[in-house]
Amino acid sequence: MDELPRNGAIPDVRDGLTREERLVLYVLHATQQERGGRHVPTAMLWGRVCEHFYISPEALSAMLARLGARR
């Protein structure tokens, strides 16, 4: 039998985002506001996201690409 995904990896029925994806977008938005609307370096975003949950830099980059964030 397959394992169920972690609680944070189950997409929400309202918008199809996982808890982790929603948190990344929230942290990205908050950091952009702090920087006066300027782009947020991925390394800076990664550090702030890791304060909430661990994600590898590669997985974060893949998630950002999937969510439509530009480099």
Secondary structure, DSSP 8 states (H G I E B T S, - for coil): ------GGGS--TTTS--HHHHHHHHHHHHHHHHTTT----HHHHHHHHTTTS---HHHHHHHHHHHT---
